[in-house]
Amino acid sequence: MDKEINKLYDAGNVDRAIHLLVKKIDAHLQNVDNYLQLSTYLLEQGSADQAQKLLEEAMHLVKKPQELYYNLAICYYMQGEYEKALGLLDQIPNDDLTLYQKALVYQKIGQNQKALAFALTIKNRDAKTLELIGDIWLSMGNFEEAQKNYLSIAEEEKTAKVYFLLGVASFENDRDQAEKYFDKSKSLDAKYYSKAKQQYGNLLGLISGKEKNNG
């Protein structure tokens, strides 16, 4: 990675950083690092299509195209081309990053058991990994395991999404605590809270209905 260009990017000079990387690529067509750095910036800026085009062209130019597979797999994932993403990820050694990405893809295509198997194999579980494991358990209807993983995330790293899903996971057994989680989610990001409430409204309604029937 070019550290000087990265400093520019981190300082908010995105266009300048991208321009300089394009110049570097033109001057050194076989340098893998420049393609990886530029594609990472493009992905962060929400231009997965441009990143994909760049990497697909680079595959024919660099000596070891497999070094581009991970970033290209992310491009495919972000554009909903999950089978293509898996095709590349299956050709990469299973380090924590690859396992995380595989779990993410399998969850998206509804293969939760496979997603969970990959996610639980991750050795160093950071906040986003714990969140993903929680999400998978939640998708499988195991609220207890979902809650356990969400609660394992450090307090300062819990997002509005994590608090909301903690509310969903604890709604059946502890309504008061669930409401506290929902309130926390709303205070962190009211826009997300409103969207999530619509998304999970039916599920929460079903749980409420089940409680009334059991009562």
C-alpha positions as CSV (number, residue, x, y, z in Angstrom):
1,M,0.0,0.0,0.0
2,D,1.2,3.5,-0.8
3,K,1.3,5.2,2.6
4,E,1.4,8.8,1.2
5,I,-1.6,8.2,-1.0
6,N,-3.4,6.6,2.0
7,K,-2.7,9.6,4.1
8,L,-4.4,11.8,1.5
9,Y,-7.4,9.4,1.4
10,D,-7.7,9.3,5.1
11,A,-7.6,13.1,5.2
12,G,-10.6,13.3,2.9
13,N,-8.8,14.0,-0.3
14,V,-10.5,11.0,-2.0
15,D,-10.5,12.2,-5.6
16,R,-6.8,13.2,-5.4
17,A,-5.9,9.8,-3.9
18,I,-7.8,7.9,-6.6
19,H,-6.3,10.1,-9.3
20,L,-2.7,9.3,-8.1
21,L,-3.4,5.6,-7.9
22,V,-4.8,5.6,-11.4
23,K,-1.5,7.2,-12.6
24,K,0.5,4.6,-10.6
25,I,-1.4,1.8,-12.3
26,D,-0.9,3.3,-15.7
27,A,2.9,3.4,-15.0
28,H,3.1,-0.1,-13.4
29,L,0.4,-2.3,-15.0
30,Q,1.6,-5.5,-13.2
31,N,1.7,-4.1,-9.7
32,V,-1.0,-5.9,-7.7
33,D,-0.9,-3.6,-4.6
34,N,-2.0,-0.6,-6.6
35,Y,-5.1,-2.4,-7.9
36,L,-5.9,-3.6,-4.4
37,Q,-5.6,-0.2,-2.9
38,L,-7.7,1.5,-5.6
39,S,-10.4,-1.2,-5.5
40,T,-10.6,-0.9,-1.7
41,Y,-11.2,2.9,-2.0
42,L,-13.8,2.4,-4.7
43,L,-15.6,-0.2,-2.6
44,E,-15.6,2.2,0.4
45,Q,-17.0,4.9,-1.8
46,G,-19.8,2.7,-2.9
47,S,-18.5,2.1,-6.4
48,A,-18.5,-1.7,-6.5
49,D,-19.2,-1.7,-10.2
50,Q,-16.1,0.4,-10.9
51,A,-13.9,-1.7,-8.6
52,Q,-15.2,-4.9,-10.3
53,K,-14.3,-3.5,-13.7
54,L,-10.8,-2.5,-12.5
55,L,-10.1,-5.9,-11.0
56,E,-11.4,-7.9,-13.9
57,E,-9.1,-6.0,-16.2
58,A,-6.2,-6.4,-13.8
59,M,-6.7,-10.2,-13.8
60,H,-5.2,-10.3,-17.3
61,L,-2.3,-8.0,-16.5
62,V,-0.8,-9.2,-13.1
63,K,1.4,-12.2,-12.7
64,K,-0.7,-13.7,-9.8
65,P,-4.4,-12.9,-10.4
66,Q,-5.4,-14.9,-7.4
67,E,-4.1,-12.1,-5.2
68,L,-7.1,-10.1,-6.5
69,Y,-9.7,-12.7,-5.8
70,Y,-10.7,-11.5,-2.3
71,N,-11.4,-7.9,-3.4
72,L,-13.2,-9.1,-6.5
73,A,-15.3,-11.5,-4.4
74,I,-16.4,-8.5,-2.3
75,C,-17.3,-6.6,-5.5
76,Y,-19.5,-9.6,-6.6
77,Y,-21.0,-9.9,-3.1
78,M,-21.9,-6.2,-3.0
79,Q,-23.7,-6.5,-6.3
80,G,-25.6,-9.6,-5.4
81,E,-23.6,-12.0,-7.5
82,Y,-23.2,-14.5,-4.6
83,E,-22.3,-17.6,-6.7
84,K,-19.5,-15.7,-8.4
85,A,-18.3,-14.5,-5.0
86,L,-18.2,-18.0,-3.6
87,G,-16.4,-19.3,-6.7
88,L,-13.5,-17.0,-5.9
89,L,-13.6,-17.4,-2.1
90,D,-13.3,-21.1,-2.5
91,Q,-10.0,-20.7,-4.2
92,I,-8.5,-18.6,-1.4
93,P,-6.9,-20.1,1.8
94,N,-9.4,-19.9,4.7
95,D,-8.0,-17.1,6.9
96,D,-10.3,-15.2,9.2
97,L,-11.2,-12.6,6.5
98,T,-12.1,-15.3,3.9
99,L,-14.2,-17.2,6.5
100,Y,-16.1,-14.1,7.5
101,Q,-16.8,-13.3,3.8
102,K,-18.0,-16.8,3.1
103,A,-20.3,-16.8,6.2
104,L,-21.7,-13.5,5.0
105,V,-22.4,-14.8,1.5
106,Y,-24.0,-18.1,2.7
107,Q,-26.2,-16.1,5.1
108,K,-27.4,-13.9,2.2
109,I,-28.4,-17.0,0.2
110,G,-30.2,-18.5,3.1
111,Q,-27.8,-21.3,3.9
112,N,-27.6,-20.5,7.6
113,Q,-26.1,-23.8,8.7
114,K,-23.1,-23.3,6.4
115,A,-22.9,-19.6,7.3
116,L,-22.7,-20.6,10.9
117,A,-20.1,-23.3,10.4
118,F,-17.8,-20.8,8.7
119,A,-18.4,-18.0,11.2
120,L,-17.7,-20.2,14.2
121,T,-14.4,-21.2,12.6
122,I,-13.1,-17.6,12.8
123,K,-10.4,-17.5,15.4
124,N,-10.2,-13.8,16.3
125,R,-13.8,-12.7,16.8
126,D,-14.1,-8.9,16.6
127,A,-17.3,-6.9,16.9
128,K,-18.4,-7.5,13.3
129,T,-17.8,-11.2,13.6
130,L,-19.8,-11.5,16.8
131,E,-22.6,-9.4,15.2
132,L,-22.6,-11.7,12.2
133,I,-22.8,-14.8,14.4
134,G,-25.6,-13.2,16.3
135,D,-27.4,-12.4,13.0
136,I,-27.1,-16.0,11.8
137,W,-28.5,-17.4,15.1
138,L,-31.3,-14.9,14.9
139,S,-32.1,-16.0,11.4
140,M,-32.3,-19.6,12.7
141,G,-34.7,-18.6,15.4
142,N,-32.2,-19.2,18.3
143,F,-32.8,-16.0,20.3
144,E,-30.7,-17.1,23.2
145,E,-27.5,-17.7,21.2
146,A,-28.1,-14.5,19.2
147,Q,-28.4,-12.5,22.4
148,K,-25.3,-14.1,23.9
149,N,-23.2,-13.0,20.9
150,Y,-24.6,-9.5,20.7
151,L,-23.9,-9.0,24.4
152,S,-20.3,-10.2,23.9
153,I,-19.7,-7.0,21.8
154,A,-17.9,-4.3,23.8
155,E,-20.2,-1.6,25.0
156,E,-18.6,1.2,22.9
157,E,-18.8,-1.0,19.8
158,K,-22.5,-1.8,20.0
159,T,-24.4,0.0,17.2
160,A,-28.0,1.0,16.8
161,K,-28.5,-2.3,14.8
162,V,-26.9,-4.4,17.6
163,Y,-29.1,-2.8,20.3
164,F,-32.3,-3.2,18.1
165,L,-31.5,-6.9,17.5
166,L,-30.8,-7.4,21.2
167,G,-34.3,-6.1,21.7
168,V,-35.7,-8.6,19.2
169,A,-33.7,-11.5,20.7
170,S,-34.9,-10.7,24.3
171,F,-38.5,-9.6,23.4
172,E,-40.1,-13.0,24.2
173,N,-38.5,-13.5,27.6
174,D,-38.0,-10.1,29.0
175,R,-40.2,-7.4,27.5
176,D,-38.9,-4.6,29.8
177,Q,-35.3,-5.2,28.9
178,A,-36.2,-5.5,25.2
179,E,-37.8,-2.0,25.4
180,K,-34.6,-0.6,26.9
181,Y,-32.6,-2.0,24.1
182,F,-35.0,-0.5,21.5
183,D,-34.8,2.9,23.3
184,K,-31.0,2.7,23.1
185,S,-31.1,1.9,19.4
186,K,-33.5,4.8,18.8
187,S,-31.2,7.2,20.7
188,L,-28.2,6.1,18.6
189,D,-29.8,6.2,15.2
190,A,-33.5,7.1,14.9
191,K,-33.5,6.6,11.2
192,Y,-32.2,3.0,11.5
193,Y,-34.6,2.3,14.4
194,S,-37.6,3.4,12.3
195,K,-36.5,1.2,9.4
196,A,-35.8,-1.8,11.6
197,K,-39.1,-1.5,13.4
198,Q,-40.9,-1.9,10.0
199,Q,-38.7,-4.7,9.0
200,Y,-39.1,-6.7,12.2
201,G,-42.7,-5.6,13.1
202,N,-44.3,-8.8,11.9
203,L,-41.9,-11.0,13.9
204,L,-42.5,-9.0,17.1
205,G,-46.2,-9.1,16.4
206,L,-46.0,-12.9,16.1
207,I,-44.1,-13.2,19.4
208,S,-46.7,-10.9,21.1
209,G,-49.5,-13.0,19.7
210,K,-47.9,-16.2,20.9
211,E,-47.6,-14.8,24.4
212,K,-51.3,-13.8,24.5
213,N,-52.3,-17.2,23.3
214,N,-50.2,-18.9,25.9
215,G,-51.5,-16.6,28.5
